[in-house]
Amino acid sequence: MIARKFWLYLTWRVTMVLGLALASSIATFASEYRQLPPAAPASLSADWLIHDAARNRLIFFLPGYHQPAHAYYQWVQVSRSQSFPLSFAAQRGLSLFLDNQLIFTARSATTYSLDLAHLLPARLPAGRHLLAVWQPDGIPALASFSGVRQGSSTSPSTASLVGQAQPRLPGPQGQSVYLSLLLVLGLSYGAVRTTYQPGLARIFQLDELFGRGSDQQAFLSKPAFSLLNLLLVLLFALSFALLLTAIHTDLQNLPFLRRFFNVPETAIVARVLLYTGIITAFVFGKYLFVGIMAYIFDLLPLVDIQYREFLRTTLLAGLFLPLVLLLYLSLNNAFPQSVAWAASAAIGIVLVGSVLRVGRTLHHHASLLNLHLFAYLCATEVLPLLVLLKLIVFTY
């Protein structure tokens, strides 16, 4: 009897010890080896990942330390019952992937608003997914990726289709900066007008622009490079740069320009100054381009006349650009499509009008029915016009 009780007591003690050890080992195993993965953010953050090919893993992207890449990644928590609004600026061809499955492709360069919850493929469960942003021929504008209001996301019927998210023009960012620069622009025009009133009257009179009198011939005989013309070109470049920056025309996506300049989209003043320098260099660099083409076509006597007419027409058309910018800043939120067409038309008039006016002036000195002169006009005016229309007007 005593032996039986002893064995029962011993069995109970052993069972207790084994049970405690098993529970302790389970708790230790769960705490050390079965930790839950870190929760993915419910919205996008400023931290992006890039692929480290050497180690075959994703690492944090550090601007200034890592070279820019075509693809960037971020872990997101997507649920079908909870909207995931997203707004971003995209160039044509930018694509979004969830777990390597294509969910969106930008068909034109503009700003898009969409809902990742509606774009989640049916075969993917709700939860943590890897979002990939890929730009095949450039670098995505990561600074433009942000959340938007719930009411601005796309509808479920359209968001489920690839590339059907509704585009919208971006609202004007930093209106105070644009208004301040516009004020500086207006004061500068006023100072130039006060100092060089006779010269401005010769350039900015419509009757001289469309006439053929002695005044017009006198203007075409004036030097193209003067202090007044230099100041007016700088003011034209500043007004054009303000408009391009406001409508988010990202000239930095050009591969050649991207090698030397990398200005963030939020740095408005820096972008305006960069575009001002580019436009100024283009206006004055065209004289060298026209001179080279005229030498090739043996039409050197037409260089000065052609460039002076281009310069006068461009400067006159540039007077209306600040008005277009004011229209954009005041009406973009209410009538985005109408303002977009107005901005496109204004830029198109500046570019196309100068080419038409130059062609008319050259026709007065040598008939454009001459195939040789017509080919020269196409090489110096029409082809650059097509390139500029592609880069500026048809990219946003």
C-alpha positions as CSV (number, residue, x, y, z in Angstrom):
1,M,0.0,0.0,0.0
2,I,2.8,2.4,0.9
3,A,4.7,1.5,-2.3
4,R,1.6,2.1,-4.4
5,K,1.1,5.6,-2.9
6,F,4.8,6.3,-3.4
7,W,4.6,5.4,-7.1
8,L,1.4,7.5,-7.5
9,Y,3.1,10.5,-5.8
10,L,6.2,10.0,-7.9
11,T,4.2,9.8,-11.1
12,W,2.3,12.9,-10.3
13,R,5.5,14.9,-9.5
14,V,7.1,13.7,-12.8
15,T,4.0,14.7,-14.8
16,M,4.0,18.1,-13.2
17,V,7.7,18.7,-13.9
18,L,7.3,17.5,-17.5
19,G,4.2,19.7,-18.0
20,L,5.9,22.8,-16.6
21,A,9.0,22.1,-18.8
22,L,6.8,21.6,-21.8
23,A,4.8,24.8,-21.2
24,S,8.1,26.7,-20.6
25,S,9.6,25.4,-23.8
26,I,6.4,26.3,-25.8
27,A,6.4,29.8,-24.3
28,T,10.1,30.2,-25.0
29,F,9.7,28.8,-28.5
30,A,6.8,31.1,-29.2
31,S,8.5,34.2,-27.9
32,E,11.9,33.5,-29.6
33,Y,11.0,31.8,-32.8
34,R,7.4,32.5,-33.6
35,Q,7.3,36.3,-33.5
36,L,4.8,37.9,-35.8
37,P,6.2,39.8,-38.8
38,P,6.2,43.6,-38.5
39,A,2.9,45.1,-39.4
40,A,2.8,46.8,-42.8
41,P,1.8,50.5,-42.8
42,A,-1.8,51.3,-43.6
43,S,-0.6,54.1,-45.9
44,L,2.5,55.0,-47.8
45,S,5.5,56.3,-45.9
46,A,8.5,58.3,-47.1
47,D,10.7,55.1,-46.7
48,W,11.2,53.3,-50.0
49,L,13.0,50.0,-50.8
50,I,15.2,49.1,-53.8
51,H,16.5,45.7,-54.9
52,D,20.0,44.8,-53.9
53,A,21.0,42.6,-56.8
54,A,24.3,41.4,-55.2
55,R,22.5,40.1,-52.0
56,N,19.1,39.5,-53.7
57,R,17.1,41.4,-51.1
58,L,15.3,44.7,-50.6
59,I,17.1,47.4,-48.8
60,F,16.2,51.0,-47.8
61,F,16.8,53.6,-50.5
62,L,18.9,56.4,-49.3
63,P,18.9,59.4,-51.7
64,G,22.4,60.7,-52.3
65,Y,23.9,57.4,-51.3
66,H,22.2,54.9,-53.7
67,Q,21.9,55.6,-57.4
68,P,18.4,56.3,-58.6
69,A,16.6,53.2,-59.9
70,H,13.7,52.4,-62.2
71,A,11.7,50.4,-59.6
72,Y,10.9,51.2,-55.9
73,Y,9.1,49.0,-53.4
74,Q,7.1,49.4,-50.2
75,W,5.2,47.0,-47.9
76,V,1.5,48.0,-47.6
77,Q,-1.5,46.6,-45.7
78,V,-4.4,46.4,-48.1
79,S,-7.9,45.4,-47.1
80,R,-10.9,45.1,-49.4
81,S,-13.2,46.6,-46.8
82,Q,-11.1,49.7,-46.1
83,S,-10.1,52.1,-48.8
84,F,-6.4,52.8,-49.5
85,P,-6.4,56.2,-51.4
86,L,-3.3,57.1,-53.3
87,S,-2.3,60.1,-55.4
88,F,0.8,60.5,-57.5
89,A,2.3,62.2,-60.5
90,A,3.2,59.8,-63.3
91,Q,4.9,60.0,-66.7
92,R,3.5,57.8,-69.5
93,G,4.3,54.1,-68.9
94,L,4.6,54.2,-65.1
95,S,3.2,51.0,-63.6
96,L,2.1,49.7,-60.2
97,F,2.4,46.1,-59.1
98,L,1.1,44.3,-56.1
99,D,3.1,41.1,-55.4
100,N,4.5,41.2,-58.9
101,Q,1.0,41.5,-60.5
102,L,0.3,44.5,-62.7
103,I,-2.6,46.6,-61.3
104,F,-2.1,50.0,-63.1
105,T,-0.3,51.6,-66.0
106,A,-0.3,55.3,-66.7
107,R,-1.4,56.0,-70.3
108,S,-0.5,59.7,-70.2
109,A,1.6,62.0,-68.1
110,T,-0.5,63.6,-65.4
111,T,-1.5,63.1,-61.8
112,Y,-3.6,60.1,-60.8
113,S,-5.9,59.4,-57.9
114,L,-6.8,55.7,-57.2
115,D,-7.7,53.3,-54.5
116,L,-5.4,50.3,-54.0
117,A,-8.2,48.4,-52.2
118,H,-10.2,48.4,-55.5
119,L,-7.2,47.5,-57.5
120,L,-6.3,44.5,-55.4
121,P,-6.5,41.4,-57.7
122,A,-9.2,38.8,-56.8
123,R,-6.6,36.0,-56.4
124,L,-4.7,38.0,-53.8
125,P,-6.0,37.8,-50.2
126,A,-6.3,40.9,-48.1
127,G,-3.3,41.6,-45.9
128,R,0.3,42.5,-46.3
129,H,1.5,43.0,-49.9
130,L,4.6,44.4,-51.7
131,L,3.8,47.5,-53.8
132,A,6.2,48.1,-56.6
133,V,6.5,51.4,-58.6
134,W,8.2,51.0,-61.9
135,Q,9.1,53.6,-64.6
136,P,10.6,51.8,-67.6
137,D,12.3,54.9,-69.2
138,G,12.9,57.2,-66.3
139,I,12.7,57.6,-62.5
140,P,9.4,57.7,-60.7
141,A,8.5,60.9,-58.9
142,L,8.5,59.4,-55.4
143,A,7.9,62.7,-53.7
144,S,4.5,63.0,-55.3
145,F,3.1,59.8,-53.8
146,S,0.7,60.6,-51.0
147,G,-2.7,59.9,-49.6
148,V,-5.8,61.7,-50.9
149,R,-9.3,62.4,-49.6
150,Q,-11.7,59.5,-49.5
151,G,-14.0,61.1,-51.9
152,S,-11.4,61.6,-54.6
153,S,-10.6,57.9,-55.2
154,T,-11.9,56.1,-58.2
155,S,-15.1,54.1,-58.4
156,P,-15.0,50.3,-58.0
157,S,-16.3,49.8,-61.5
158,T,-13.4,51.5,-63.1
159,A,-10.6,50.9,-60.7
160,S,-10.7,47.1,-61.2
161,L,-9.4,47.6,-64.7
162,V,-5.7,48.1,-65.4
163,G,-5.1,51.7,-66.5
164,Q,-8.6,53.0,-66.0
165,A,-8.0,55.2,-62.9
166,Q,-9.4,58.6,-63.6
167,P,-6.6,61.2,-64.1
168,R,-6.8,64.7,-62.6
169,L,-4.6,67.7,-62.9
170,P,-2.6,68.5,-59.7
171,G,-3.7,71.4,-57.6
172,P,-1.4,74.3,-57.6
173,Q,1.3,73.6,-54.9
174,G,2.6,76.6,-53.0
175,Q,0.4,79.4,-54.4
176,S,2.1,82.0,-52.2
177,V,5.4,81.1,-54.0
178,Y,3.9,81.5,-57.4
179,L,2.2,84.8,-56.5
180,S,5.4,86.1,-55.0
181,L,7.3,85.3,-58.2
182,L,4.5,86.8,-60.3
183,L,4.9,90.0,-58.3
184,V,8.6,90.0,-58.9
185,L,7.9,89.4,-62.6
186,G,5.5,92.3,-62.8
187,L,7.8,94.7,-61.0
188,S,10.6,93.7,-63.3
189,Y,8.5,94.4,-66.4
190,G,7.6,97.7,-64.9
191,A,11.2,98.7,-64.2
192,V,12.2,97.7,-67.8
193,R,9.3,99.6,-69.3
194,T,10.3,102.7,-67.3
195,T,13.9,102.5,-68.3
196,Y,13.6,101.4,-72.0
197,Q,10.2,102.7,-73.0
198,P,11.1,103.6,-76.7
199,G,12.7,100.1,-77.3
200,L,9.7,98.3,-75.8
201,A,7.3,100.3,-77.9
202,R,9.2,99.2,-81.0
203,I,8.9,95.5,-80.0
204,F,5.5,95.3,-78.4
205,Q,3.3,97.2,-81.0
206,L,0.9,94.9,-82.9
207,D,0.7,97.2,-85.9
208,E,4.4,96.9,-86.4
209,L,4.3,93.2,-85.8
210,F,1.8,92.6,-88.6
211,G,2.9,95.5,-90.9
212,R,5.5,95.9,-93.6
213,G,6.4,99.5,-93.2
214,S,9.7,101.2,-92.5
215,D,9.4,100.7,-88.8
216,Q,9.3,96.9,-89.2
217,Q,12.3,97.0,-91.5
218,A,14.1,99.3,-89.0
219,F,13.5,96.8,-86.2
220,L,14.8,93.9,-88.2
221,S,18.0,95.8,-88.8
222,K,18.6,96.4,-85.1
223,P,21.1,94.3,-83.2
224,A,19.6,91.1,-81.8
225,F,21.9,91.1,-78.8
226,S,21.4,94.1,-76.6
227,L,20.9,94.7,-72.9
228,L,17.2,95.3,-73.4
229,N,16.8,92.0,-75.3
230,L,18.8,90.2,-72.7
231,L,16.5,91.5,-69.9
232,L,13.3,90.7,-71.9
233,V,14.5,87.2,-72.6
234,L,15.2,86.6,-68.9
235,L,11.7,87.9,-68.0
236,F,10.1,85.7,-70.8
237,A,12.1,82.7,-69.5
238,L,10.9,83.4,-66.0
239,S,7.2,83.6,-66.9
240,F,7.5,80.5,-69.1
241,A,9.3,78.6,-66.3
242,L,6.6,79.6,-63.8
243,L,3.8,78.2,-66.1
244,L,5.7,75.0,-66.7
245,T,6.4,74.5,-63.0
246,A,2.7,75.2,-62.1
247,I,1.3,72.7,-64.6
248,H,3.9,70.1,-63.4
249,T,5.7,69.6,-66.7
250,D,8.7,67.7,-65.5
251,L,11.5,68.5,-67.9
252,Q,13.9,66.6,-65.6
253,N,12.6,63.3,-66.9
254,L,14.7,63.9,-70.0
255,P,17.6,61.4,-69.6
256,F,20.3,63.9,-70.6
257,L,19.1,66.6,-68.2
258,R,18.6,64.0,-65.4
259,R,22.3,63.3,-65.4
260,F,23.2,66.9,-64.3
261,F,20.1,68.1,-62.4
262,N,17.9,66.4,-59.8
263,V,15.6,69.0,-58.3
264,P,12.8,67.7,-56.1
265,E,9.3,68.4,-57.3
266,T,8.5,70.3,-54.0
267,A,11.4,72.7,-54.5
268,I,9.4,75.2,-56.5
269,V,11.9,78.1,-56.6
270,A,14.7,75.8,-57.6
271,R,12.7,74.3,-60.4
272,V,11.7,77.7,-61.6
273,L,15.3,78.9,-61.7
274,L,16.3,75.7,-63.5
275,Y,13.7,76.0,-66.2
276,T,14.5,79.7,-66.5
277,G,18.1,78.8,-67.2
278,I,17.1,76.1,-69.7
279,I,14.7,78.4,-71.6
280,T,17.2,81.3,-71.7
281,A,19.9,79.0,-73.0
282,F,17.5,77.7,-75.7
283,V,16.5,81.2,-76.9
284,F,20.1,82.4,-77.2
285,G,21.4,79.0,-78.4
286,K,19.0,79.1,-81.3
287,Y,21.1,81.8,-82.9
288,L,24.0,79.4,-83.1
289,F,21.8,76.6,-84.4
290,V,20.3,78.8,-87.1
291,G,23.8,80.0,-88.1
292,I,25.0,76.4,-88.5
293,M,22.0,75.4,-90.6
294,A,22.2,78.5,-92.7
295,Y,25.8,77.8,-93.4
296,I,24.9,74.2,-94.5
297,F,22.1,75.5,-96.7
298,D,24.1,78.5,-98.0
299,L,21.6,81.0,-96.6
300,L,23.7,83.1,-94.3
301,P,22.1,86.4,-95.2
302,L,18.8,85.2,-93.7
303,V,20.3,84.4,-90.2
304,D,19.9,87.9,-88.6
305,I,16.4,88.5,-90.0
306,Q,15.2,85.1,-89.0
307,Y,16.5,85.3,-85.5
308,R,15.3,88.8,-84.8
309,E,11.8,87.9,-86.0
310,F,11.8,84.8,-83.8
311,L,13.0,86.9,-80.8
312,R,10.4,89.6,-81.2
313,T,7.5,87.2,-81.7
314,T,8.5,85.1,-78.8
315,L,8.9,88.1,-76.4
316,L,5.5,89.5,-77.5
317,A,3.7,86.2,-77.0
318,G,5.4,85.8,-73.6
319,L,3.5,88.8,-72.3
320,F,0.4,86.7,-72.1
321,L,2.0,83.9,-70.1
322,P,1.6,85.5,-66.6
323,L,-2.2,85.9,-67.4
324,V,-2.4,82.2,-68.2
325,L,-0.7,81.4,-64.9
326,L,-3.1,83.6,-63.0
327,L,-6.0,81.8,-64.7
328,Y,-4.5,78.5,-63.7
329,L,-4.0,79.4,-60.0
330,S,-7.5,80.8,-59.7
331,L,-9.6,78.3,-61.6
332,N,-7.7,75.0,-61.6
333,N,-9.6,73.6,-58.6
334,A,-13.0,74.4,-60.0
335,F,-12.4,73.7,-63.8
336,P,-9.3,71.6,-64.1
337,Q,-10.0,70.4,-67.7
338,S,-10.8,73.8,-69.0
339,V,-7.7,75.3,-67.4
340,A,-5.6,72.5,-68.8
341,W,-6.8,73.2,-72.3
342,A,-6.2,76.9,-71.8
343,A,-2.6,76.3,-70.6
344,S,-2.0,73.9,-73.6
345,A,-3.4,76.5,-76.0
346,A,-1.3,79.3,-74.6
347,I,2.0,77.3,-74.9
348,G,1.0,76.1,-78.3
349,I,0.3,79.7,-79.5
350,V,3.7,80.8,-78.2
351,L,5.5,77.9,-80.1
352,V,3.4,77.7,-83.3
353,G,2.9,81.5,-83.6
354,S,6.6,82.2,-83.6
355,V,7.2,79.6,-86.4
356,L,4.4,81.0,-88.5
357,R,5.6,84.6,-88.1
358,V,9.2,83.6,-88.9
359,G,8.0,81.8,-92.1
360,R,6.0,84.8,-93.2
361,T,9.0,87.2,-92.7
362,L,11.3,84.9,-94.6
363,H,8.8,84.6,-97.4
364,H,9.0,88.4,-97.9
365,H,12.7,88.1,-98.5
366,A,12.8,84.8,-100.5
367,S,9.9,82.8,-101.7
368,L,9.1,79.7,-99.7
369,L,8.0,78.1,-103.0
370,N,11.7,77.5,-103.4
371,L,12.2,74.0,-102.2
372,H,15.6,74.8,-100.9
373,L,14.3,77.6,-98.7
374,F,11.4,75.5,-97.6
375,A,13.7,72.6,-96.5
376,Y,15.8,75.1,-94.6
377,L,12.7,76.4,-92.8
378,C,11.6,72.9,-91.8
379,A,15.1,72.1,-90.5
380,T,15.4,75.3,-88.4
381,E,11.8,75.9,-87.3
382,V,9.3,73.1,-87.9
383,L,11.4,70.2,-86.6
384,P,12.4,72.0,-83.3
385,L,8.7,73.0,-83.0
386,L,7.6,69.3,-83.1
387,V,10.2,68.4,-80.5
388,L,9.1,71.1,-78.2
389,L,5.4,70.3,-78.6
390,K,6.1,66.7,-77.7
391,L,8.2,67.6,-74.6
392,I,6.0,70.4,-73.3
393,V,2.4,70.4,-74.6
394,F,1.7,66.7,-75.0
395,T,3.3,65.4,-71.7
396,Y,0.9,66.5,-69.0
